[in-house]
Structure formats: structure tokens, C-alpha cells
């Protein structure tokens, strides 16, 4: 996929179908004349795409602007944004994930030129439209392919998620994430991190926790209420009964759909999408039910890591995923400490309000 935004010069070859009457120096000048920017691919129709809704504050680093909003109010915030609209924002925690989605799209378009089964990123923000110019300038500066915006001027964008056929919503506002989950949309809270590990630019890597993320919290409830031994007994007795789906199951399903397009072209071993299950479950004691559940759904996971309660950080450091989903802030914070972009899925019995320890300074009315 071309990311040409007009900064690239392309040389045009001579016209071999006719004899030029121009002077030689004119022909040379024409060869070096900047061409019209390469035409960007047409966005897929929302009903055909895998749509990822991202808030402005997770795609870009807007911490300074957030401080102005909190300390000086909305009018000064808008004024500042307008005065600095030619200055691009720096990347935020979702930036590498979005770039990886675009890299996958590039390969899909090469293999299936007419297909609209692609990732489509929509910028979902309650910012005022005046801020939109700076966001557009930033997107062009970073050569991102984001053509769909939803700017709600202070109102919640959650009501628009279904209209955009959203498959995954990422925001820095935990309240908005909960609203999306209540609407049946896969969603997770992202945090500004001091450290972000370098990730692959050729393969999208997505890591999931199991219980209360891919699966329901049924088994987690047994563990919380009755302890580990009863949990193992329950899983053994129900190993042939699939778990109910969790909030992120539909996103894994969407990823698998695109993976199969690469498999169909003989690219199973070098597929540019790779998925991981990183769970605290034990393999022998409770892993069978997890794997049988995935099989019953017709879903594959590329790598399954059963850690039996061990820390997830070392595994994530090895995987280097673009994004990791977990329902427990303990694991999210541990992943963030090693530079993994970790998202909190506020679902299930283990929930507590997200802590403010990962620079989560946002209020529900703040621009996103």
C-alpha cells in the first residue's frame, strides 16, 4: 500500500509513442518534475472490513494538550490546538499496532487486489472539529492511511461504534471501554507508557489472556469462590464442555479470518499475522478445556503458553507483541514495565477500577 503524501518525488519516463518537439533541457526538466501524489487505496466498505476504532489519545501522545485541558479549560485547549495545528503529535501506544495493521493490508491487497476483507482504522474522538486539522496533519505526517474520522465535539463516540461496524475499540478512557463492552463490542483500555519495546514491522503479533478475555469468567468465578483445587476439579469435570465466549473472542475470530486468506496462498508458515494465548492456567490441570474450547469455535491460536501462575512478563518480552489483552491490572502493569503495550479488558469477576499508576489521568469528559 502506498503511503505517499506528496513528499516523494517520482521520475517520469519519456513518451516513446511520439517524437518530442521540446528542447532537451525541457525533457530533462519534465523527467524530474514531481508527479501527482500516488493515489491512496480506496477504503473498504465498513460491512466488509475489520474495523478498529482508536481514540486520538491512544494513537498519538497528547499528554501536554491534556494538561492544558485539565488546568486551563476547553477554550484554551482548542485555542492551543489551533495555534499548533501544523505541529504533528508524536506516536502514542496504539501507533505501532496501527502501522502493523496497515502492513498486513499491503500484503492482502497484493494477494487479493479486489477483496475488501481488510483492516480499516477509524479515529474515534470526542474532540472538537477544530482539532481535526491537527489530527489530519499528524496522520499525513506519519503517512498513516486513516480516512474515517468520528469527531463528536464533547459527546461520547460510543453510540457510533455499531454504525461503523467496529470490531475492536481502543481508548484511554475506561468508562468508554466499559460502555463499548456493554454494547457487545470488543474493547480495551490503553495507557500511556514510559517505555515501549520495539516490535516487528513485518508481522502483526497479538497476545491474549484466556479467562475473561477470550473466554468467559465462568472458571475464574470458581477459583475466586472455592480456591485452586476446586477450580482444577471443575475444569476436569467440564473439559468437554466449551467455555462461553469472552469479550475478545470476536476479535480473534476476525484475525483468524484474515489468516486463512494467507494460508490459502501457501503462507501458513510465514503469515504476517500471529496470535498468542498467554494464560496463567496450567497445561495438564486446566489447559485441555481451553484448547478444546478454541477447537469447538473453529479457531486456531498460533502459540499457546500455559504459565501455571508464573509471571507473564518474560514470555511477553520474548514474543514482543504489538498489543496484549488481559483482564487483570496486575498483569497489565507487569507487561507495561517491560515495554509491552498492554491493554486492560474490564470484564468479569476480577475487575477493579484501573489504577492511576500507568499515567491514566483522563476524566470521562476529557477530549480523547
TABELDA-V154235 format. One record per residue. RES is the residue in three letters. SS is DSSP state (H for helix, E for strand, C for the rest). Layout:
# TABELDA-V154235
RES | SS
RES | SS
This chain:
# TABELDA-V154235
UNK | C
UNK | C
UNK | C
UNK | C
UNK | C
UNK | C
UNK | C
UNK | C
UNK | C
UNK | C
UNK | C
UNK | C
UNK | C
UNK | C
UNK | C
UNK | C
UNK | C
UNK | C
UNK | C
UNK | C
UNK | C
UNK | C
UNK | C
UNK | H
UNK | H
UNK | H
UNK | H
UNK | H
UNK | H
UNK | H
UNK | H
UNK | H
UNK | C
UNK | C
UNK | C
UNK | C
UNK | C
UNK | C
UNK | C
UNK | C
UNK | C
UNK | C
UNK | C
UNK | C
UNK | C
UNK | C
UNK | C
UNK | C
UNK | C
UNK | E
UNK | E
UNK | E
UNK | E
UNK | E
UNK | C
UNK | H
UNK | H
UNK | H
UNK | H
UNK | E
UNK | E
UNK | C
UNK | H
UNK | H
UNK | H
UNK | H
UNK | H
UNK | H
UNK | H
UNK | H
UNK | H
UNK | H
UNK | C
UNK | H
UNK | H
UNK | H
UNK | H
UNK | H
UNK | H
UNK | H
UNK | H
UNK | H
UNK | H
UNK | C
UNK | C
UNK | C
UNK | C
UNK | C
UNK | C
UNK | E
UNK | E
UNK | C
UNK | C
UNK | C
UNK | H
UNK | H
UNK | H
UNK | H
UNK | H
UNK | H
UNK | H
UNK | H
UNK | H
UNK | H
UNK | H
UNK | H
UNK | H
UNK | H
UNK | H
UNK | H
UNK | H
UNK | C
UNK | C
UNK | C
UNK | C
UNK | C
UNK | C
UNK | C
UNK | E
UNK | E
UNK | E
UNK | E
UNK | E
UNK | E
UNK | E
UNK | C
UNK | C
UNK | C
UNK | H
UNK | H
UNK | H
UNK | H
UNK | H
UNK | H
UNK | H
UNK | H
UNK | H
UNK | H
UNK | H
UNK | H
UNK | H
UNK | C
UNK | C
UNK | C
UNK | C
UNK | C
UNK | C
UNK | E
UNK | E
UNK | E
UNK | E
UNK | C
UNK | C
UNK | C
UNK | C
UNK | C
UNK | C
UNK | H
UNK | H
UNK | H
UNK | C
UNK | C
UNK | C
UNK | C
UNK | C
UNK | E
UNK | E
UNK | E
UNK | E
UNK | E
UNK | E
UNK | C
UNK | C
UNK | H
UNK | H
UNK | H
UNK | H
UNK | H
UNK | H
UNK | H
UNK | H
UNK | H
UNK | C
UNK | C
UNK | C
UNK | C
UNK | E
UNK | E
UNK | E
UNK | C
UNK | C
UNK | C
UNK | C
UNK | C
UNK | C
UNK | C
UNK | C
UNK | C
UNK | C
UNK | C
UNK | C
UNK | C
UNK | C
UNK | E
UNK | E
UNK | E
UNK | E
UNK | E
UNK | C
UNK | C
UNK | E
UNK | C
UNK | C
UNK | C
UNK | E
UNK | C
UNK | C
UNK | H
UNK | H
UNK | H
UNK | H
UNK | H
UNK | H
UNK | H
UNK | H
UNK | H
UNK | C
UNK | H
UNK | H
UNK | H
UNK | H
UNK | H
UNK | H
UNK | H
UNK | H
UNK | H
UNK | H
UNK | C
UNK | C
UNK | C
UNK | C
UNK | C
UNK | C
UNK | C
UNK | E
UNK | C
UNK | C
UNK | C
UNK | H
UNK | H
UNK | H
UNK | H
UNK | H
UNK | H
UNK | H
UNK | H
UNK | H
UNK | H
UNK | H
UNK | H
UNK | H
UNK | H
UNK | H
UNK | C
UNK | C
UNK | C
UNK | C
UNK | C
UNK | C
UNK | C
UNK | C
UNK | C
UNK | E
UNK | E
UNK | E
UNK | E
UNK | E
UNK | E
UNK | E
UNK | C
UNK | C
UNK | C
UNK | H
UNK | H
UNK | H
UNK | H
UNK | H
UNK | H
UNK | H
UNK | H
UNK | H
UNK | H
UNK | H
UNK | H
UNK | H
UNK | H
UNK | C
UNK | C
UNK | C
UNK | C
UNK | C
UNK | C
UNK | E
UNK | E
UNK | E
UNK | E
UNK | C
UNK | C
UNK | C
UNK | C
UNK | C
UNK | C
UNK | H
UNK | H
UNK | H
UNK | H
UNK | H
UNK | H
UNK | H
UNK | C
UNK | C
UNK | C
UNK | E
UNK | E
UNK | E
UNK | E
UNK | C
UNK | C
UNK | H
UNK | H
UNK | H
UNK | H
UNK | H
UNK | H
UNK | H
UNK | H
UNK | H
UNK | C
UNK | C
UNK | C
UNK | C
UNK | E
UNK | E
UNK | E
UNK | C
UNK | C
UNK | C
UNK | C
UNK | C
UNK | C
UNK | C
UNK | C
UNK | C
UNK | C
UNK | C
UNK | H
UNK | H
UNK | H
UNK | C
UNK | C
UNK | C
UNK | C
UNK | C
UNK | C
UNK | C
UNK | C
UNK | C
UNK | C
